Amino acid sequence: MSIRCDIYDRKLYDIWFAAAPYAAKSKPAKTLRQWAADEGADIVYNLALFNMTGSGSDRYGVIKGRTLQYLKAKGKECGYGGTAEWLSLGSENVVSGWKLAIRDGKVNGSLGKSDRRSRNMCGLLTDGRYIHVQTSASHTEYEVAQYVRDHYDVKLLLVQDAGGSTGMYRVSDGYLFAPEKEGTNGRPVCSVVCIKRKNRTAVPKEENKMSKKVFIGVGHGGSDSGAVGCIVEKEANLAMALACRDYLTAHGVEVRMSRTKDEEDPINEEVRECNAYAPDLAIDVHNNSGGGDGFEVYHTLNGGTGKVLAQNIEKQVKAIGQNSRGCKTRQGQRGDYYAFVRDTKCPAVICEGAFVDNAKDAAQADTKAEQQAFGVAYAKGILDTLGIKYDSAEAKPAEPETDAETQAAITKVQQAAGLSDKTMQYLLDYKYGVELVKKLAAAMK
């Protein structure tokens, strides 16, 4: 998992801020698990407001001084755990201690662009929903803010903290998200965002997208290069799978991959890992050989959800300009021929993106940008099958305003690579898309 964006409708959830008393006499830190128990919350996120090294009147106080006292003096809502006062997320918080990431869809250009850590941000979408953003990989503030802006209509996003201050705990299954955690229950922290469903019986479990899990098998790897032609299959498979993972996690889906780097990845191990993870859906990412042309996807002979998944993915792949050879099955001596379809316990499909030994077809996926477009298409097909909607802003360009220089770079790269408008848009929608296009354009000079 890389960047996760959890979104909550405040009509369905109670959301409040809990913190240890200001200027406590002793270190007022508790694990995320303990915070959840004490607050009666379903989910807690580290709010990271407190300065653990403060002294004097700011002992264990709020980052950048007396933020809570400042808000109180201004008549703004703030509060401590166990009280009726809740923190309000609004522009008033920006001037009182929190660093601005996004305001009204515009990224703060002064955000950090070099320090790479796991990240923690929170805010509001334009429709009033609460969004909490966390990363497990090393990202800069600017990268995370751009990614969120590129996928959602954001009214306000505030930087909280990074590193060990990034953490989330879910009570229902004991799930702990703590990329730089301390201890099995997460790092002891002084303040949290608490989430609790207002009416559990009103929303069936299957409608809770946070419970959805997807396994991504990445074909070949290590000494097994897969098919080799105009493309090395194992490399293209990984680029597609990583893009698929990133898009899914941005929409609240938990993802596990069979590999995230070039290493041995036998099919029997993929199947074992998939079944141990017990996902809702699984895909195995491959590319083809044999001189054919187009995308194809294999599902079980039994049809069902696996067939629906295959059809949804095929639809999205065709949308990026790749032709399709169809949704297929293959009979073997034991039923389904392919182990990934036959032996996985969840609905599973095998995606064959393009033929690496057909120059014309390989040209559909011979750049990283195009491979990422395939990955996003796979992710959208998965989301369609899970019933998870993409945000209304997901198709807008990666820059809020495209200046003449940027547009010239886009046109130059698109014409040189022969990309269709749809494929180019997928590239621009992907994180770092505009930056990548600018670099490619500069290299063509």
C-alpha positions in Angstrom: 0.0 0.0 0.0 1.3 3.5 -0.8 -1.2 6.3 -0.5 -4.5 5.7 1.3 -7.4 8.2 1.2 -10.2 7.3 3.6 -13.4 9.3 3.1 -16.3 9.6 5.5 -19.7 11.1 5.0 -20.5 13.0 8.1 -24.2 12.1 7.8 -23.2 8.5 8.4 -20.3 8.9 10.9 -19.6 10.9 14.0 -16.1 12.4 13.7 -14.4 14.1 16.6 -11.0 15.2 17.9 -9.7 13.8 21.2 -6.5 14.9 22.9 -4.8 14.7 26.2 -5.1 17.7 28.5 -3.0 20.7 27.6 0.2 21.1 29.6 -0.3 17.7 31.3 2.0 16.9 34.2 3.1 13.7 32.6 3.6 12.5 29.1 -0.1 12.1 27.9 0.5 9.6 25.2 -1.6 6.5 24.6 -1.5 3.8 21.8 -4.0 4.0 19.1 -5.7 0.9 20.4 -6.0 2.5 23.8 -7.4 5.7 22.3 -10.1 3.7 20.5 -11.1 1.9 23.6 -11.2 5.0 25.8 -13.2 7.0 23.2 -15.5 4.2 22.1 -14.4 4.9 18.5 -14.6 2.4 15.6 -11.4 3.9 14.0 -8.8 6.3 15.2 -6.1 8.2 13.3 -3.1 9.9 14.9 -3.8 13.6 14.8 -0.2 14.6 15.5 -1.0 18.0 17.0 1.1 17.7 20.1 4.7 18.7 20.5 6.4 15.8 22.4 9.5 18.0 23.3 7.8 21.1 24.5 8.7 22.8 27.8 7.3 25.3 30.2 3.8 26.4 29.2 4.1 24.4 26.0 5.0 21.1 27.8 3.3 18.5 25.7 1.5 21.4 24.1 0.3 21.8 20.5 2.7 22.1 17.6 3.7 25.7 17.0 2.7 26.8 20.4 -0.7 27.3 22.0 -2.9 26.3 19.1 -5.9 25.2 21.2 -5.7 28.3 23.4 -5.5 30.4 20.3 -8.6 28.8 18.9 -10.4 29.2 22.2 -9.6 32.9 22.3 -11.0 33.3 18.7 -14.2 31.5 19.7 -13.4 28.6 17.5 -14.3 25.0 18.3 -11.6 22.8 19.8 -11.5 20.5 22.7 -10.1 17.5 24.6 -11.1 13.9 24.8 -14.2 13.3 26.8 -15.8 16.7 26.3 -18.6 17.9 24.0 -16.2 20.2 22.1 -15.0 19.0 18.8 -12.3 20.3 16.5 -13.6 22.1 13.4 -11.7 21.8 10.2 -11.7 25.1 8.4 -9.4 27.9 7.2 -9.2 29.2 10.7 -7.0 26.2 11.6 -4.4 27.1 9.0 -3.4 30.3 10.7 -3.2 28.7 14.1 -0.6 26.0 13.6 -1.5 23.6 10.8 0.4 23.8 7.5 -1.9 24.3 4.5 -1.6 21.6 1.8 -4.7 22.4 -0.4 -7.2 25.2 -0.3 -10.1 25.2 -2.8 -8.4 22.7 -5.1 -5.1 24.6 -5.3 -1.9 23.0 -4.0 0.3 25.1 -1.7 3.5 25.6 -3.8 5.6 26.1 -0.6 5.1 22.5 0.6 8.2 20.4 1.1 9.6 18.8 -2.0 12.6 16.9 -0.7 12.0 15.3 2.7 10.6 11.8 2.1 8.6 10.1 4.9 5.3 8.4 5.5 2.7 11.3 5.6 -0.4 12.2 7.5 -3.0 14.8 6.3 -6.7 15.5 6.9 -9.3 17.8 5.5 -12.6 18.3 3.8 -13.9 17.6 0.2 -16.1 20.2 -1.5 -19.2 18.1 -0.8 -18.5 18.2 3.0 -17.0 14.7 3.4 -14.1 14.2 5.7 -10.9 12.9 4.1 -7.9 11.4 6.0 -4.7 10.8 3.9 -1.8 8.6 5.0 1.1 7.0 3.2 3.1 4.0 3.9 5.9 4.8 1.5 8.3 7.7 1.4 6.7 10.8 -0.1 7.2 14.5 0.0 4.4 16.8 1.3 4.0 18.2 -2.2 3.7 14.8 -3.9 0.9 13.7 -1.5 -1.0 16.9 -1.9 -0.8 16.7 -5.7 -2.0 13.1 -5.6 -5.0 14.0 -3.5 -5.9 17.0 -5.6 -5.6 14.9 -8.7 -8.2 12.4 -7.5 -10.7 14.4 -5.4 -12.4 17.8 -5.3 -10.7 19.2 -2.2 -11.9 22.2 -0.2 -9.2 22.0 2.5 -6.3 19.7 3.2 -4.0 20.2 6.2 -0.6 18.7 6.8 -0.4 17.0 10.2 3.0 15.3 10.7 5.1 12.5 9.2 7.1 9.4 10.1 6.0 7.8 13.4 3.1 10.1 13.7 1.4 8.4 10.8 -1.0 5.8 12.1 -4.5 4.3 12.1 -6.2 1.6 14.1 -9.5 -0.1 13.2 -11.4 -1.9 16.0 -13.5 -4.3 13.9 -10.6 -6.5 12.8 -7.7 -5.1 14.8 -6.1 -3.7 11.7 -3.2 -1.4 12.4 -1.7 0.9 9.8 1.5 2.2 11.2 4.3 2.3 8.6 6.9 3.6 11.1 5.2 2.1 14.1 6.5 1.7 17.7 5.1 -1.5 19.3 2.3 -3.8 18.1 -0.4 -1.2 18.9 1.2 1.7 17.1 3.2 4.6 18.4 1.8 6.2 21.7 0.3 9.6 20.6 -1.3 12.5 22.3 -4.2 13.3 20.0 -6.4 11.4 17.6 -9.3 11.8 15.1 -12.1 9.4 16.1 -14.6 7.9 13.7 -17.7 6.1 14.7 -20.6 4.9 12.5 -23.9 6.5 13.6 -26.2 3.6 12.8 -24.4 0.3 12.2 -27.6 -1.6 11.2 -28.4 0.9 8.5 -25.3 0.1 6.4 -24.5 -3.6 5.6 -20.9 -4.7 6.0 -20.6 -5.2 2.2 -21.2 -1.4 1.7 -18.2 -0.5 3.8 -15.5 0.0 1.3 -12.8 0.0 3.9 -13.4 -3.7 4.4 -12.6 -4.5 0.7 -9.4 -6.3 0.0 -7.7 -7.0 -3.4 -4.8 -9.2 -4.2 -2.6 -8.4 -7.2 -0.4 -11.2 -8.6 2.5 -9.8 -10.6 3.5 -12.3 -13.3 7.1 -13.7 -13.5 10.0 -11.9 -11.8 13.6 -12.6 -10.9 15.2 -15.2 -13.1 11.9 -15.7 -14.9 11.6 -12.8 -17.3 8.4 -13.9 -18.9 7.9 -13.1 -22.5 10.6 -11.0 -24.1 10.2 -8.9 -27.3 9.7 -5.2 -27.7 8.9 -5.3 -24.0 10.3 -7.4 -21.1 7.2 -8.8 -19.6 8.2 -9.0 -15.9 9.0 -5.3 -16.0 5.8 -4.2 -17.7 3.8 -6.4 -15.3 5.2 -4.7 -12.3 4.6 -1.2 -13.6 1.0 -2.0 -14.4 0.5 -3.7 -11.0 1.9 -0.8 -9.0 -0.3 1.7 -10.8 -3.3 -0.5 -10.1 -2.4 -0.7 -6.4 -2.0 3.0 -6.1 -5.3 3.8 -7.7 -7.1 1.2 -5.5 -5.6 2.4 -2.2 -6.5 6.0 -3.2 -10.1 4.8 -3.1 -9.9 3.1 0.3 -9.2 -0.5 -0.9 -6.6 -2.6 0.9 -4.2 -4.2 -1.4 -1.5 -6.9 -1.2 0.9 -7.6 -4.0 2.7 -10.9 -4.7 5.9 -8.8 -5.4 6.7 -5.1 -5.4 10.2 -5.5 -7.0 12.1 -7.8 -9.3 12.2 -11.0 -7.4 11.3 -14.7 -7.8 7.5 -15.0 -7.8 6.3 -18.6 -8.7 2.6 -19.1 -9.4 2.1 -21.6 -6.5 3.4 -19.0 -4.1 1.1 -16.4 -5.6 -1.9 -18.6 -5.0 -0.8 -19.4 -1.5 -0.4 -15.8 -0.5 -3.7 -14.9 -2.1 -5.6 -17.5 -0.2 -3.9 -16.5 3.1 -4.9 -12.9 2.5 -8.5 -13.8 1.8 -9.3 -10.9 -0.5 -12.6 -10.0 -2.1 -11.1 -10.2 -5.6 -7.8 -11.0 -7.2 -6.1 -10.3 -10.5 -2.9 -11.7 -12.0 -1.1 -9.1 -14.2 0.6 -10.5 -17.4 1.4 -9.5 -20.9 1.2 -11.9 -23.9 3.3 -13.4 -26.6 2.7 -15.5 -29.7 2.3 -12.7 -32.3 -1.3 -11.9 -31.5 -2.9 -8.4 -31.1 -4.9 -6.9 -28.2 -5.9 -7.4 -24.6 -7.5 -10.5 -23.2 -8.7 -11.6 -19.8 -9.3 -15.1 -18.4 -11.9 -16.0 -15.8 -13.3 -19.2 -14.4 -15.4 -21.6 -16.3 -18.1 -21.1 -13.7 -18.6 -17.5 -14.6 -20.1 -15.6 -11.6 -18.3 -12.6 -10.1 -15.0 -13.6 -11.9 -16.7 -13.2 -15.2 -18.2 -9.8 -14.1 -14.7 -8.7 -13.0 -13.3 -9.7 -16.4 -16.0 -7.8 -18.3 -15.5 -4.7 -16.2 -11.8 -4.7 -16.7 -12.1 -5.3 -20.4 -14.4 -2.2 -20.7 -11.9 0.0 -19.0 -9.0 -1.3 -21.1 -10.9 -0.6 -24.2 -11.5 2.9 -22.9 -7.7 3.7 -23.0 -7.6 2.7 -26.7 -6.5 -0.9 -26.6 -8.5 -3.4 -28.6 -9.7 -6.6 -26.9 -9.6 -10.2 -27.9 -12.3 -10.9 -25.3 -13.1 -12.3 -21.9 -12.1 -16.0 -22.1 -12.0 -19.3 -20.3 -9.7 -22.3 -20.8 -10.5 -25.9 -19.9 -7.9 -28.1 -18.3 -7.8 -31.6 -16.9 -8.7 -30.3 -13.4 -11.3 -27.8 -14.6 -9.9 -24.3 -15.2 -6.5 -24.6 -16.9 -4.8 -21.7 -15.1 -3.9 -22.2 -11.4 -4.5 -18.6 -10.5 -8.1 -18.9 -11.6 -8.6 -22.5 -10.5 -6.9 -22.6 -7.1 -7.6 -19.2 -5.6 -10.6 -19.2 -3.2 -11.9 -15.7 -4.3 -13.1 -14.6 -7.8 -9.9 -14.1 -9.8 -8.9 -13.2 -13.4 -5.7 -13.1 -15.4 -5.1 -9.9 -17.4 -2.9 -10.1 -20.6 -2.3 -6.5 -21.5 -0.6 -6.6 -24.9 1.6 -8.9 -27.1 5.2 -8.1 -26.4 6.4 -9.8 -29.6 4.1 -7.8 -31.9 5.7 -4.4 -32.4 2.4 -2.7 -33.2 0.6 -4.1 -30.2 3.6 -3.7 -27.9 3.5 0.0 -28.8 0.3 0.2 -26.7 2.3 -0.5 -23.6 6.0 0.1 -24.3 6.4 3.2 -22.0 5.9 3.5 -18.3 3.1 6.0 -18.8 1.2 3.5 -21.0 1.8 0.7 -18.6 0.5 2.8 -15.8 -2.6 3.6 -17.9 -3.3 -0.2 -18.1 -2.9 -0.5 -14.3 -5.4 2.3 -13.7 -7.8 0.7 -16.1 -7.5 -2.6 -14.2 -8.2 -0.7 -10.9 -11.3 1.0 -12.3 -12.6 -2.4 -13.4 -12.0 -3.7 -9.9 -13.8 -0.7 -8.3 -16.7 -1.2 -10.7 -17.0 -4.8 -9.5 -16.8 -3.9 -5.9 -19.4 -1.1 -6.3 -17.0 1.6 -5.3 -17.5 4.9 -7.1 -14.6 7.0 -8.3 -14.6 10.6 -7.2 -16.2 13.0 -9.7 -12.8 14.8 -10.0 -10.9 11.7 -11.1 -10.9 12.6 -14.8 -9.6 16.1 -14.5 -6.0 17.0 -15.6 -3.3 16.7 -12.9 -2.7 20.5 -12.9 -5.5 22.9 -11.8 -4.4 25.3 -14.5 -2.4 24.2 -17.6 -0.1 27.0 -18.7 1.2 27.4 -22.2 4.5 25.7 -21.5 2.9 22.7 -19.9 0.4 22.4 -22.7 3.2 22.5 -25.2 5.0 19.7 -23.4 1.8 17.6 -23.4 1.3 18.1 -27.1 4.9 17.3 -27.9 4.9 14.0 -25.9 1.5 12.9 -27.2 2.5 13.5 -30.8 5.9 11.9 -30.5 4.6 8.8 -28.7 1.5 8.5 -30.8 -0.8 8.5 -27.8 -4.5 8.7 -28.1 -6.4 11.5 -26.2 -7.8 8.9 -23.8 -4.4 7.3 -23.1 -2.8 10.8 -22.6 -5.6 11.7 -20.1 -4.9 8.5 -18.1 -1.3 9.5 -18.0 -2.1 13.0 -16.8 -4.6 11.6 -14.2 -1.8 9.4 -12.7 0.3 10.9 -9.9 3.4 12.6 -11.1 1.8 12.5 -14.6 2.4 16.1 -15.5 5.9 16.1 -14.1 6.7 13.0 -16.1 5.4 14.6 -19.3 7.6 17.7 -18.7 10.7 15.5 -18.2 10.0 13.5 -21.4 9.4 16.7 -23.4 12.7 18.2 -22.1 14.6 15.0 -23.0 13.3 15.3 -26.6 15.0 18.7 -27.1 
